Amino acid sequence: MTATNLNHPAGLRPVAPAIAGPWPSYAQFKDLPERQRWVLYGSAKAYRDALQLQGLAMAESYDAFIKRVCAELDI
């Protein structure tokens, strides 16, 4: 996928497919013991990183993602 970029010499630049956020929701895990919620927090960050390493762009900023996941997991 490409998009016009008038500031780029060729006029085109690759665009990563964007995943609309917030996704996925971790709210269903908020009643787990705190230790398990922290493990899920680490997993959520690793999953997002893995998607980005595959070239996917997240519509939700990293700061918004962290804030949302912490709120959903109540940590």
PQR file with spaces between the fields and no chain letter, atoms N, CA, C, O and H, PARSE charges and radii, in Angstrom:
ATOM       1  N    MET     1       0.847   -1.168    0.000 -0.4000 1.5000
ATOM       2  CA   MET     1       0.000    0.000    0.000 -0.0000 2.0000
ATOM       3  C    MET     1       0.894    1.234    0.000  0.5500 1.7000
ATOM       4  O    MET     1       1.898    1.279    0.711 -0.5500 1.4000
ATOM       5  N    THR     2       0.531    2.229   -0.794 -0.4000 1.5000
ATOM       6  CA   THR     2       1.300    3.465   -0.832 -0.0000 2.0000
ATOM       7  C    THR     2       0.364    4.660   -0.705  0.5500 1.7000
ATOM       8  O    THR     2      -0.841    4.550   -0.936 -0.5500 1.4000
ATOM       9  H    THR     2      -0.284    2.192   -1.372  0.4000 1.0000
ATOM      10  N    ALA     3       0.922    5.773   -0.342 -0.4000 1.5000
ATOM      11  CA   ALA     3       0.168    7.018   -0.228 -0.0000 2.0000
ATOM      12  C    ALA     3       1.011    8.138   -0.813  0.5500 1.7000
ATOM      13  O    ALA     3       2.240    8.086   -0.775 -0.5500 1.4000
ATOM      14  H    ALA     3       1.900    5.862   -0.155  0.4000 1.0000
ATOM      15  N    THR     4       0.354    9.137   -1.346 -0.4000 1.5000
ATOM      16  CA   THR     4       1.072   10.284   -1.893 -0.0000 2.0000
ATOM      17  C    THR     4       1.687   11.094   -0.763  0.5500 1.7000
ATOM      18  O    THR     4       1.026   11.417    0.224 -0.5500 1.4000
ATOM      19  H    THR     4      -0.644    9.179   -1.377  0.4000 1.0000
ATOM      20  N    ASN     5       2.958   11.414   -0.926 -0.4000 1.5000
ATOM      21  CA   ASN     5       3.679   12.225    0.052 -0.0000 2.0000
ATOM      22  C    ASN     5       4.468   13.258   -0.738  0.5500 1.7000
ATOM      23  O    ASN     5       5.528   12.950   -1.283 -0.5500 1.4000
ATOM      24  H    ASN     5       3.495   11.152   -1.728  0.4000 1.0000
ATOM      25  N    LEU     6       3.961   14.470   -0.800 -0.4000 1.5000
ATOM      26  CA   LEU     6       4.592   15.498   -1.623 -0.0000 2.0000
ATOM      27  C    LEU     6       5.947   15.929   -1.102  0.5500 1.7000
ATOM      28  O    LEU     6       6.702   16.562   -1.841 -0.5500 1.4000
ATOM      29  H    LEU     6       3.100   14.720   -0.356  0.4000 1.0000
ATOM      30  N    ASN     7       6.290   15.613    0.139 -0.4000 1.5000
ATOM      31  CA   ASN     7       7.594   15.965    0.698 -0.0000 2.0000
ATOM      32  C    ASN     7       8.654   14.916    0.400  0.5500 1.7000
ATOM      33  O    ASN     7       9.840   15.165    0.616 -0.5500 1.4000
ATOM      34  H    ASN     7       5.677   15.099    0.739  0.4000 1.0000
ATOM      35  N    HIS     8       8.258   13.765   -0.086 -0.4000 1.5000
ATOM      36  CA   HIS     8       9.189   12.683   -0.405 -0.0000 2.0000
ATOM      37  C    HIS     8       9.601   12.840   -1.870  0.5500 1.7000
ATOM      38  O    HIS     8       8.758   13.151   -2.712 -0.5500 1.4000
ATOM      39  H    HIS     8       7.295   13.563   -0.262  0.4000 1.0000
ATOM      40  N    PRO     9      10.894   12.628   -2.193 -0.5600 1.5000
ATOM      41  CA   PRO     9      11.361   12.837   -3.565  0.2800 2.0000
ATOM      42  C    PRO     9      10.563   12.063   -4.612  0.5500 1.7000
ATOM      43  O    PRO     9      10.304   12.588   -5.694 -0.5500 1.4000
ATOM      44  N    ALA    10      10.178   10.854   -4.318 -0.4000 1.5000
ATOM      45  CA   ALA    10       9.442   10.050   -5.292 -0.0000 2.0000
ATOM      46  C    ALA    10       7.941   10.330   -5.251  0.5500 1.7000
ATOM      47  O    ALA    10       7.210    9.907   -6.146 -0.5500 1.4000
ATOM      48  H    ALA    10      10.388   10.427   -3.439  0.4000 1.0000
ATOM      49  N    GLY    11       7.483   11.026   -4.236 -0.4000 1.5000
ATOM      50  CA   GLY    11       6.069   11.335   -4.116 -0.0000 2.0000
ATOM      51  C    GLY    11       5.247   10.233   -3.481  0.5500 1.7000
ATOM      52  O    GLY    11       4.072   10.427   -3.169 -0.5500 1.4000
ATOM      53  H    GLY    11       8.077   11.369   -3.508  0.4000 1.0000
ATOM      54  N    LEU    12       5.861    9.079   -3.290 -0.4000 1.5000
ATOM      55  CA   LEU    12       5.159    7.950   -2.685 -0.0000 2.0000
ATOM      56  C    LEU    12       5.964    7.412   -1.518  0.5500 1.7000
ATOM      57  O    LEU    12       7.194    7.465   -1.518 -0.5500 1.4000
ATOM      58  H    LEU    12       6.815    8.922   -3.543  0.4000 1.0000
ATOM      59  N    ARG    13       5.275    6.908   -0.551 -0.4000 1.5000
ATOM      60  CA   ARG    13       5.947    6.259    0.575 -0.0000 2.0000
ATOM      61  C    ARG    13       5.092    5.068    0.995  0.5500 1.7000
ATOM      62  O    ARG    13       3.868    5.120    0.876 -0.5500 1.4000
ATOM      63  H    ARG    13       4.276    6.865   -0.552  0.4000 1.0000
ATOM      64  N    PRO    14       5.705    4.012    1.476 -0.5600 1.5000
ATOM      65  CA   PRO    14       4.914    2.868    1.933  0.2800 2.0000
ATOM      66  C    PRO    14       4.123    3.229    3.183  0.5500 1.7000
ATOM      67  O    PRO    14       4.594    3.979    4.039 -0.5500 1.4000
ATOM      68  N    VAL    15       2.948    2.699    3.272 -0.4000 1.5000
ATOM      69  CA   VAL    15       2.088    2.931    4.427 -0.0000 2.0000
ATOM      70  C    VAL    15       1.736    1.581    5.026  0.5500 1.7000
ATOM      71  O    VAL    15       1.272    0.685    4.319 -0.5500 1.4000
ATOM      72  H    VAL    15       2.565    2.090    2.577  0.4000 1.0000
ATOM      73  N    ALA    16       1.953    1.431    6.325 -0.4000 1.5000
ATOM      74  CA   ALA    16       1.614    0.180    6.996 -0.0000 2.0000
ATOM      75  C    ALA    16       0.111    0.110    7.197  0.5500 1.7000
ATOM      76  O    ALA    16      -0.529    1.122    7.480 -0.5500 1.4000
ATOM      77  H    ALA    16       2.330    2.158    6.899  0.4000 1.0000
ATOM      78  N    PRO    17      -0.461   -1.093    7.051 -0.5600 1.5000
ATOM      79  CA   PRO    17      -1.886   -1.236    7.358  0.2800 2.0000
ATOM      80  C    PRO    17      -2.120   -0.865    8.820  0.5500 1.7000
ATOM      81  O    PRO    17      -1.354   -1.270    9.695 -0.5500 1.4000
ATOM      82  N    ALA    18      -3.158   -0.108    9.080 -0.4000 1.5000
ATOM      83  CA   ALA    18      -3.445    0.332   10.451 -0.0000 2.0000
ATOM      84  C    ALA    18      -4.508   -0.549   11.081  0.5500 1.7000
ATOM      85  O    ALA    18      -5.508   -0.894   10.451 -0.5500 1.4000
ATOM      86  H    ALA    18      -3.780    0.221    8.370  0.4000 1.0000
ATOM      87  N    ILE    19      -4.271   -0.907   12.343 -0.4000 1.5000
ATOM      88  CA   ILE    19      -5.260   -1.641   13.116 -0.0000 2.0000
ATOM      89  C    ILE    19      -5.990   -0.614   13.963  0.5500 1.7000
ATOM      90  O    ILE    19      -5.383    0.086   14.773 -0.5500 1.4000
ATOM      91  H    ILE    19      -3.459   -0.626   12.854  0.4000 1.0000
ATOM      92  N    ALA    20      -7.292   -0.531   13.768 -0.4000 1.5000
ATOM      93  CA   ALA    20      -8.085    0.430   14.541 -0.0000 2.0000
ATOM      94  C    ALA    20      -8.140   -0.013   15.994  0.5500 1.7000
ATOM      95  O    ALA    20      -8.319   -1.196   16.284 -0.5500 1.4000
ATOM      96  H    ALA    20      -7.785   -1.099   13.109  0.4000 1.0000
ATOM      97  N    GLY    21      -7.988    0.927   16.891 -0.4000 1.5000
ATOM      98  CA   GLY    21      -8.013    0.592   18.309 -0.0000 2.0000
ATOM      99  C    GLY    21      -9.256    1.130   18.960  0.5500 1.7000
ATOM     100  O    GLY    21     -10.031    1.789   18.266 -0.5500 1.4000
ATOM     101  H    GLY    21      -7.843    1.888   16.655  0.4000 1.0000
ATOM     102  N    PRO    22      -9.505    0.920   20.167 -0.5600 1.5000
ATOM     103  CA   PRO    22      -8.685    0.063   21.033  0.2800 2.0000
ATOM     104  C    PRO    22      -9.003   -1.413   20.804  0.5500 1.7000
ATOM     105  O    PRO    22     -10.167   -1.807   20.732 -0.5500 1.4000
ATOM     106  N    TRP    23      -7.970   -2.203   20.692 -0.4000 1.5000
ATOM     107  CA   TRP    23      -8.138   -3.618   20.420 -0.0000 2.0000
ATOM     108  C    TRP    23      -6.922   -4.363   20.913  0.5500 1.7000
ATOM     109  O    TRP    23      -5.828   -3.819   20.766 -0.5500 1.4000
ATOM     110  H    TRP    23      -7.024   -1.883   20.751  0.4000 1.0000
ATOM     111  N    PRO    24      -6.995   -5.511   21.462 -0.5600 1.5000
ATOM     112  CA   PRO    24      -8.192   -6.112   22.051  0.2800 2.0000
ATOM     113  C    PRO    24      -8.475   -5.521   23.427  0.5500 1.7000
ATOM     114  O    PRO    24      -7.682   -4.741   23.955 -0.5500 1.4000
ATOM     115  N    SER    25      -9.600   -5.896   23.995 -0.4000 1.5000
ATOM     116  CA   SER    25      -9.960   -5.426   25.336 -0.0000 2.0000
ATOM     117  C    SER    25      -9.480   -6.440   26.377  0.5500 1.7000
ATOM     118  O    SER    25      -9.580   -7.651   26.179 -0.5500 1.4000
ATOM     119  H    SER    25     -10.245   -6.529   23.566  0.4000 1.0000
ATOM     120  N    TYR    26      -8.965   -5.927   27.468 -0.4000 1.5000
ATOM     121  CA   TYR    26      -8.503   -6.779   28.565 -0.0000 2.0000
ATOM     122  C    TYR    26      -9.397   -6.645   29.793  0.5500 1.7000
ATOM     123  O    TYR    26      -9.060   -7.147   30.865 -0.5500 1.4000
ATOM     124  H    TYR    26      -8.883   -4.944   27.629  0.4000 1.0000
ATOM     125  N    ALA    27     -10.536   -5.967   29.641 -0.4000 1.5000
ATOM     126  CA   ALA    27     -11.433   -5.689   30.769 -0.0000 2.0000
ATOM     127  C    ALA    27     -11.963   -6.957   31.429  0.5500 1.7000
ATOM     128  O    ALA    27     -12.217   -6.966   32.633 -0.5500 1.4000
ATOM     129  H    ALA    27     -10.810   -5.559   28.770  0.4000 1.0000
ATOM     130  N    GLN    28     -12.131   -8.017   30.662 -0.4000 1.5000
ATOM     131  CA   GLN    28     -12.682   -9.248   31.231 -0.0000 2.0000
ATOM     132  C    GLN    28     -11.727   -9.916   32.220  0.5500 1.7000
ATOM     133  O    GLN    28     -12.121  -10.853   32.915 -0.5500 1.4000
ATOM     134  H    GLN    28     -11.924   -8.009   29.683  0.4000 1.0000
ATOM     135  N    PHE    29     -10.482   -9.451   32.294 -0.4000 1.5000
ATOM     136  CA   PHE    29      -9.496  -10.051   33.190 -0.0000 2.0000
ATOM     137  C    PHE    29      -9.291   -9.262   34.483  0.5500 1.7000
ATOM     138  O    PHE    29      -8.441   -9.629   35.294 -0.5500 1.4000
ATOM     139  H    PHE    29     -10.162   -8.690   31.730  0.4000 1.0000
ATOM     140  N    LYS    30     -10.046   -8.195   34.689 -0.4000 1.5000
ATOM     141  CA   LYS    30      -9.803   -7.314   35.840 -0.0000 2.0000
ATOM     142  C    LYS    30     -10.055   -7.983   37.187  0.5500 1.7000
ATOM     143  O    LYS    30      -9.587   -7.481   38.209 -0.5500 1.4000
ATOM     144  H    LYS    30     -10.737   -7.896   34.031  0.4000 1.0000
ATOM     145  N    ASP    31     -10.778   -9.096   37.218 -0.4000 1.5000
ATOM     146  CA   ASP    31     -11.055   -9.784   38.482 -0.0000 2.0000
ATOM     147  C    ASP    31     -10.040  -10.880   38.807  0.5500 1.7000
ATOM     148  O    ASP    31     -10.161  -11.550   39.833 -0.5500 1.4000
ATOM     149  H    ASP    31     -11.158   -9.503   36.388  0.4000 1.0000
ATOM     150  N    LEU    32      -9.052  -11.066   37.950 -0.4000 1.5000
ATOM     151  CA   LEU    32      -8.002  -12.049   38.234 -0.0000 2.0000
ATOM     152  C    LEU    32      -7.101  -11.520   39.347  0.5500 1.7000
ATOM     153  O    LEU    32      -7.088  -10.320   39.620 -0.5500 1.4000
ATOM     154  H    LEU    32      -8.953  -10.522   37.117  0.4000 1.0000
ATOM     155  N    PRO    33      -6.351  -12.410   39.986 -0.5600 1.5000
ATOM     156  CA   PRO    33      -5.382  -11.950   40.994  0.2800 2.0000
ATOM     157  C    PRO    33      -4.373  -10.982   40.363  0.5500 1.7000
ATOM     158  O    PRO    33      -4.078  -11.059   39.171 -0.5500 1.4000
ATOM     159  N    GLU    34      -3.856  -10.077   41.187 -0.4000 1.5000
ATOM     160  CA   GLU    34      -2.967   -9.023   40.688 -0.0000 2.0000
ATOM     161  C    GLU    34      -1.778   -9.577   39.917  0.5500 1.7000
ATOM     162  O    GLU    34      -1.419   -9.031   38.873 -0.5500 1.4000
ATOM     163  H    GLU    34      -4.096  -10.014   42.156  0.4000 1.0000
ATOM     164  N    ARG    35      -1.169  -10.629   40.397 -0.4000 1.5000
ATOM     165  CA   ARG    35      -0.002  -11.216   39.718 -0.0000 2.0000
ATOM     166  C    ARG    35      -0.350  -11.613   38.285  0.5500 1.7000
ATOM     167  O    ARG    35       0.424  -11.354   37.363 -0.5500 1.4000
ATOM     168  H    ARG    35      -1.461  -11.072   41.244  0.4000 1.0000
ATOM     169  N    GLN    36      -1.503  -12.236   38.098 -0.4000 1.5000
ATOM     170  CA   GLN    36      -1.915  -12.659   36.756 -0.0000 2.0000
ATOM     171  C    GLN    36      -2.231  -11.458   35.861  0.5500 1.7000
ATOM     172  O    GLN    36      -1.986  -11.501   34.655 -0.5500 1.4000
ATOM     173  H    GLN    36      -2.131  -12.446   38.847  0.4000 1.0000
ATOM     174  N    ARG    37      -2.772  -10.391   36.448 -0.4000 1.5000
ATOM     175  CA   ARG    37      -3.047   -9.184   35.663 -0.0000 2.0000
ATOM     176  C    ARG    37      -1.750   -8.545   35.182  0.5500 1.7000
ATOM     177  O    ARG    37      -1.692   -8.030   34.065 -0.5500 1.4000
ATOM     178  H    ARG    37      -2.970  -10.356   37.427  0.4000 1.0000
ATOM     179  N    TRP    38      -0.695   -8.571   36.022 -0.4000 1.5000
ATOM     180  CA   TRP    38       0.598   -8.025   35.587 -0.0000 2.0000
ATOM     181  C    TRP    38       1.203   -8.875   34.471  0.5500 1.7000
ATOM     182  O    TRP    38       1.846   -8.347   33.564 -0.5500 1.4000
ATOM     183  H    TRP    38      -0.741   -8.989   36.929  0.4000 1.0000
ATOM     184  N    VAL    39       0.996  -10.191   34.538 -0.4000 1.5000
ATOM     185  CA   VAL    39       1.469  -11.068   33.458 -0.0000 2.0000
ATOM     186  C    VAL    39       0.740  -10.722   32.158  0.5500 1.7000
ATOM     187  O    VAL    39       1.360  -10.652   31.097 -0.5500 1.4000
ATOM     188  H    VAL    39       0.473  -10.620   35.275  0.4000 1.0000
ATOM     189  N    LEU    40      -0.574  -10.506   32.240 -0.4000 1.5000
ATOM     190  CA   LEU    40      -1.343  -10.119   31.058 -0.0000 2.0000
ATOM     191  C    LEU    40      -0.892   -8.768   30.507  0.5500 1.7000
ATOM     192  O    LEU    40      -0.860   -8.566   29.293 -0.5500 1.4000
ATOM     193  H    LEU    40      -1.078  -10.563   33.102  0.4000 1.0000
ATOM     194  N    TYR    41      -0.548   -7.853   31.397 -0.4000 1.5000
ATOM     195  CA   TYR    41      -0.039   -6.539   30.978 -0.0000 2.0000
ATOM     196  C    TYR    41       1.223   -6.727   30.128  0.5500 1.7000
ATOM     197  O    TYR    41       1.355   -6.127   29.061 -0.5500 1.4000
ATOM     198  H    TYR    41      -0.574   -8.017   32.383  0.4000 1.0000
ATOM     199  N    GLY    42       2.140   -7.555   30.605 -0.4000 1.5000
ATOM     200  CA   GLY    42       3.355   -7.835   29.842 -0.0000 2.0000
ATOM     201  C    GLY    42       3.049   -8.501   28.512  0.5500 1.7000
ATOM     202  O    GLY    42       3.678   -8.196   27.499 -0.5500 1.4000
ATOM     203  H    GLY    42       2.033   -8.042   31.472  0.4000 1.0000
ATOM     204  N    SER    43       2.084   -9.407   28.514 -0.4000 1.5000
ATOM     205  CA   SER    43       1.683  -10.085   27.280 -0.0000 2.0000
ATOM     206  C    SER    43       1.065   -9.106   26.287  0.5500 1.7000
ATOM     207  O    SER    43       1.316   -9.191   25.084 -0.5500 1.4000
ATOM     208  H    SER    43       1.573   -9.655   29.337  0.4000 1.0000
ATOM     209  N    ALA    44       0.262   -8.182   26.792 -0.4000 1.5000
ATOM     210  CA   ALA    44      -0.371   -7.186   25.918 -0.0000 2.0000
ATOM     211  C    ALA    44       0.691   -6.334   25.226  0.5500 1.7000
ATOM     212  O    ALA    44       0.591   -6.067   24.029 -0.5500 1.4000
ATOM     213  H    ALA    44       0.059   -8.113   27.769  0.4000 1.0000
ATOM     214  N    LYS    45       1.701   -5.910   25.976 -0.4000 1.5000
ATOM     215  CA   LYS    45       2.776   -5.106   25.392 -0.0000 2.0000
ATOM     216  C    LYS    45       3.560   -5.919   24.365  0.5500 1.7000
ATOM     217  O    LYS    45       3.906   -5.406   23.301 -0.5500 1.4000
ATOM     218  H    LYS    45       1.782   -6.127   26.949  0.4000 1.0000
ATOM     219  N    ALA    46       3.839   -7.180   24.676 -0.4000 1.5000
ATOM     220  CA   ALA    46       4.585   -8.034   23.751 -0.0000 2.0000
ATOM     221  C    ALA    46       3.787   -8.292   22.476  0.5500 1.7000
ATOM     222  O    ALA    46       4.352   -8.312   21.383 -0.5500 1.4000
ATOM     223  H    ALA    46       3.558   -7.597   25.540  0.4000 1.0000
ATOM     224  N    TYR    47       2.473   -8.489   22.611 -0.4000 1.5000
ATOM     225  CA   TYR    47       1.622   -8.738   21.449 -0.0000 2.0000
ATOM     226  C    TYR    47       1.590   -7.513   20.534  0.5500 1.7000
ATOM     227  O    TYR    47       1.684   -7.642   19.313 -0.5500 1.4000
ATOM     228  H    TYR    47       2.014   -8.472   23.499  0.4000 1.0000
ATOM     229  N    ARG    48       1.459   -6.347   21.119 -0.4000 1.5000
ATOM     230  CA   ARG    48       1.459   -5.113   20.321 -0.0000 2.0000
ATOM     231  C    ARG    48       2.792   -4.960   19.595  0.5500 1.7000
ATOM     232  O    ARG    48       2.826   -4.617   18.413 -0.5500 1.4000
ATOM     233  H    ARG    48       1.382   -6.242   22.110  0.4000 1.0000
ATOM     234  N    ASP    49       3.886   -5.214   20.305 -0.4000 1.5000
ATOM     235  CA   ASP    49       5.215   -5.115   19.704 -0.0000 2.0000
ATOM     236  C    ASP    49       5.358   -6.094   18.542  0.5500 1.7000
ATOM     237  O    ASP    49       5.910   -5.743   17.499 -0.5500 1.4000
ATOM     238  H    ASP    49       3.858   -5.492   21.265  0.4000 1.0000
ATOM     239  N    ALA    50       4.865   -7.323   18.716 -0.4000 1.5000
ATOM     240  CA   ALA    50       4.952   -8.330   17.659 -0.0000 2.0000
ATOM     241  C    ALA    50       4.177   -7.891   16.417  0.5500 1.7000
ATOM     242  O    ALA    50       4.645   -8.081   15.295 -0.5500 1.4000
ATOM     243  H    ALA    50       4.416   -7.608   19.563  0.4000 1.0000
ATOM     244  N    LEU    51       3.004   -7.308   16.612 -0.4000 1.5000
ATOM     245  CA   LEU    51       2.227   -6.815   15.472 -0.0000 2.0000
ATOM     246  C    LEU    51       2.966   -5.694   14.749  0.5500 1.7000
ATOM     247  O    LEU    51       2.973   -5.642   13.519 -0.5500 1.4000
ATOM     248  H    LEU    51       2.624   -7.154   17.524  0.4000 1.0000
ATOM     249  N    GLN    52       3.582   -4.804   15.510 -0.4000 1.5000
ATOM     250  CA   GLN    52       4.311   -3.697   14.895 -0.0000 2.0000
ATOM     251  C    GLN    52       5.556   -4.194   14.167  0.5500 1.7000
ATOM     252  O    GLN    52       5.918   -3.645   13.126 -0.5500 1.4000
ATOM     253  H    GLN    52       3.576   -4.847   16.509  0.4000 1.0000
ATOM     254  N    LEU    53       6.207   -5.210   14.688 -0.4000 1.5000
ATOM     255  CA   LEU    53       7.380   -5.773   14.014 -0.0000 2.0000
ATOM     256  C    LEU    53       7.003   -6.430   12.687  0.5500 1.7000
ATOM     257  O    LEU    53       7.840   -6.561   11.794 -0.5500 1.4000
ATOM     258  H    LEU    53       5.913   -5.656   15.534  0.4000 1.0000
ATOM     259  N    GLN    54       5.745   -6.840   12.563 -0.4000 1.5000
ATOM     260  CA   GLN    54       5.258   -7.419   11.309 -0.0000 2.0000
ATOM     261  C    GLN    54       4.847   -6.340   10.314  0.5500 1.7000
ATOM     262  O    GLN    54       4.421   -6.645    9.200 -0.5500 1.4000
ATOM     263  H    GLN    54       5.065   -6.734   13.288  0.4000 1.0000
ATOM     264  N    GLY    55       4.976   -5.072   10.721 -0.4000 1.5000
ATOM     265  CA   GLY    55       4.677   -3.973    9.821 -0.0000 2.0000
ATOM     266  C    GLY    55       3.307   -3.360    9.999  0.5500 1.7000
ATOM     267  O    GLY    55       2.923   -2.485    9.224 -0.5500 1.4000
ATOM     268  H    GLY    55       5.322   -4.825   11.626  0.4000 1.0000
ATOM     269  N    LEU    56       2.562   -3.792   10.996 -0.4000 1.5000
ATOM     270  CA   LEU    56       1.240   -3.221   11.232 -0.0000 2.0000
ATOM     271  C    LEU    56       1.354   -1.967   12.088  0.5500 1.7000
ATOM     272  O    LEU    56       2.140   -1.919   13.035 -0.5500 1.4000
ATOM     273  H    LEU    56       2.874   -4.503   11.626  0.4000 1.0000
ATOM     274  N    ALA    57       0.580   -0.976   11.755 -0.4000 1.5000
ATOM     275  CA   ALA    57       0.559    0.271   12.521 -0.0000 2.0000
ATOM     276  C    ALA    57      -0.698    0.290   13.375  0.5500 1.7000
ATOM     277  O    ALA    57      -1.775   -0.096   12.919 -0.5500 1.4000
ATOM     278  H    ALA    57      -0.058   -1.016   10.986  0.4000 1.0000
ATOM     279  N    MET    58      -0.558    0.732   14.592 -0.4000 1.5000
ATOM     280  CA   MET    58      -1.698    0.803   15.499 -0.0000 2.0000
ATOM     281  C    MET    58      -2.272    2.214   15.459  0.5500 1.7000
ATOM     282  O    MET    58      -1.531    3.193   15.556 -0.5500 1.4000
ATOM     283  H    MET    58       0.317    1.045   14.962  0.4000 1.0000
ATOM     284  N    ALA    59      -3.584    2.318   15.319 -0.4000 1.5000
ATOM     285  CA   ALA    59      -4.236    3.631   15.317 -0.0000 2.0000
ATOM     286  C    ALA    59      -4.157    4.270   16.700  0.5500 1.7000
ATOM     287  O    ALA    59      -4.117    5.494   16.821 -0.5500 1.4000
ATOM     288  H    ALA    59      -4.185    1.523   15.241  0.4000 1.0000
ATOM     289  N    GLU    60      -4.134    3.445   17.736 -0.4000 1.5000
ATOM     290  CA   GLU    60      -4.060    3.919   19.120 -0.0000 2.0000
ATOM     291  C    GLU    60      -2.596    4.191   19.471  0.5500 1.7000
ATOM     292  O    GLU    60      -1.745    3.328   19.255 -0.5500 1.4000
ATOM     293  H    GLU    60      -4.166    2.450   17.638  0.4000 1.0000
ATOM     294  N    SER    61      -2.293    5.362   20.001 -0.4000 1.5000
ATOM     295  CA   SER    61      -0.911    5.675   20.372 -0.0000 2.0000
ATOM     296  C    SER    61      -0.446    4.732   21.486  0.5500 1.7000
ATOM     297  O    SER    61      -1.259    4.136   22.193 -0.5500 1.4000
ATOM     298  H    SER    61      -2.984    6.063   20.176  0.4000 1.0000
ATOM     299  N    TYR    62       0.873    4.611   21.627 -0.4000 1.5000
ATOM     300  CA   TYR    62       1.406    3.718   22.657 -0.0000 2.0000
ATOM     301  C    TYR    62       0.992    4.180   24.050  0.5500 1.7000
ATOM     302  O    TYR    62       0.612    3.363   24.890 -0.5500 1.4000
ATOM     303  H    TYR    62       1.533    5.095   21.053  0.4000 1.0000
ATOM     304  N    ASP    63       1.064    5.488   24.297 -0.4000 1.5000
ATOM     305  CA   ASP    63       0.667    6.010   25.613 -0.0000 2.0000
ATOM     306  C    ASP    63      -0.803    5.732   25.901  0.5500 1.7000
ATOM     307  O    ASP    63      -1.158    5.357   27.018 -0.5500 1.4000
ATOM     308  H    ASP    63       1.373    6.151   23.615  0.4000 1.0000
ATOM     309  N    ALA    64      -1.660    5.917   24.894 -0.4000 1.5000
ATOM     310  CA   ALA    64      -3.089    5.640   25.075 -0.0000 2.0000
ATOM     311  C    ALA    64      -3.316    4.150   25.306  0.5500 1.7000
ATOM     312  O    ALA    64      -4.171    3.764   26.103 -0.5500 1.4000
ATOM     313  H    ALA    64      -1.372    6.222   23.986  0.4000 1.0000
ATOM     314  N    PHE    65      -2.549    3.313   24.607 -0.4000 1.5000
ATOM     315  CA   PHE    65      -2.640    1.863   24.785 -0.0000 2.0000
ATOM     316  C    PHE    65      -2.295    1.468   26.220  0.5500 1.7000
ATOM     317  O    PHE    65      -3.036    0.717   26.855 -0.5500 1.4000
ATOM     318  H    PHE    65      -1.855    3.627   23.959  0.4000 1.0000
ATOM     319  N    ILE    66      -1.168    1.975   26.729 -0.4000 1.5000
ATOM     320  CA   ILE    66      -0.742    1.650   28.092 -0.0000 2.0000
ATOM     321  C    ILE    66      -1.779    2.127   29.105  0.5500 1.7000
ATOM     322  O    ILE    66      -2.131    1.396   30.031 -0.5500 1.4000
ATOM     323  H    ILE    66      -0.567    2.585   26.213  0.4000 1.0000
ATOM     324  N    LYS    67      -2.260    3.337   28.928 -0.4000 1.5000
ATOM     325  CA   LYS    67      -3.266    3.887   29.846 -0.0000 2.0000
ATOM     326  C    LYS    67      -4.536    3.034   29.831  0.5500 1.7000
ATOM     327  O    LYS    67      -5.100    2.739   30.885 -0.5500 1.4000
ATOM     328  H    LYS    67      -1.975    3.931   28.176  0.4000 1.0000
ATOM     329  N    ARG    68      -4.983    2.639   28.642 -0.4000 1.5000
ATOM     330  CA   ARG    68      -6.197    1.835   28.514 -0.0000 2.0000
ATOM     331  C    ARG    68      -6.024    0.454   29.136  0.5500 1.7000
ATOM     332  O    ARG    68      -6.887   -0.001   29.887 -0.5500 1.4000
ATOM     333  H    ARG    68      -4.525    2.878   27.786  0.4000 1.0000
ATOM     334  N    VAL    69      -4.920   -0.214   28.828 -0.4000 1.5000
ATOM     335  CA   VAL    69      -4.700   -1.564   29.356 -0.0000 2.0000
ATOM     336  C    VAL    69      -4.591   -1.530   30.880  0.5500 1.7000
ATOM     337  O    VAL    69      -5.145   -2.396   31.559 -0.5500 1.4000
ATOM     338  H    VAL    69      -4.220    0.155   28.218  0.4000 1.0000
ATOM     339  N    CYS    70      -3.885   -0.544   31.420 -0.4000 1.5000
ATOM     340  CA   CYS    70      -3.783   -0.421   32.883 -0.0000 2.0000
ATOM     341  C    CYS    70      -5.159   -0.207   33.507  0.5500 1.7000
ATOM     342  O    CYS    70      -5.467   -0.788   34.548 -0.5500 1.4000
ATOM     343  H    CYS    70      -3.435    0.159   30.869  0.4000 1.0000
ATOM     344  N    ALA    71      -5.981    0.617   32.881 -0.4000 1.5000
ATOM     345  CA   ALA    71      -7.330    0.859   33.409 -0.0000 2.0000
ATOM     346  C    ALA    71      -8.181   -0.403   33.310  0.5500 1.7000
ATOM     347  O    ALA    71      -8.908   -0.737   34.246 -0.5500 1.4000
ATOM     348  H    ALA    71      -5.731    1.089   32.035  0.4000 1.0000
ATOM     349  N    GLU    72      -8.095   -1.102   32.181 -0.4000 1.5000
ATOM     350  CA   GLU    72      -8.897   -2.311   31.992 -0.0000 2.0000
ATOM     351  C    GLU    72      -8.484   -3.416   32.955  0.5500 1.7000
ATOM     352  O    GLU    72      -9.327   -4.181   33.421 -0.5500 1.4000
ATOM     353  H    GLU    72      -7.505   -0.830   31.421  0.4000 1.0000
ATOM     354  N    LEU    73      -7.186   -3.503   33.255 -0.4000 1.5000
ATOM     355  CA   LEU    73      -6.698   -4.537   34.176 -0.0000 2.0000
ATOM     356  C    LEU    73      -6.708   -4.067   35.630  0.5500 1.7000
ATOM     357  O    LEU    73      -6.399   -4.838   36.538 -0.5500 1.4000
ATOM     358  H    LEU    73      -6.500   -2.882   32.875  0.4000 1.0000
ATOM     359  N    ASP    74      -7.061   -2.810   35.843 -0.4000 1.5000
ATOM     360  CA   ASP    74      -7.105   -2.220   37.188 -0.0000 2.0000
ATOM     361  C    ASP    74      -5.757   -2.362   37.897  0.5500 1.7000
ATOM     362  O    ASP    74      -5.679   -2.818   39.038 -0.5500 1.4000
ATOM     363  H    ASP    74      -7.312   -2.184   35.105  0.4000 1.0000
ATOM     364  N    ILE    75      -4.694   -1.957   37.183 -0.4000 1.5000
ATOM     365  CA   ILE    75      -3.341   -1.993   37.770 -0.0000 2.0000
ATOM     366  C    ILE    75      -2.714   -0.613   37.691  0.5500 1.7000
ATOM     367  O    ILE    75      -1.578   -0.426   38.128 -0.5500 1.4000
ATOM     368  H    ILE    75      -4.758   -1.587   36.256  0.4000 1.0000
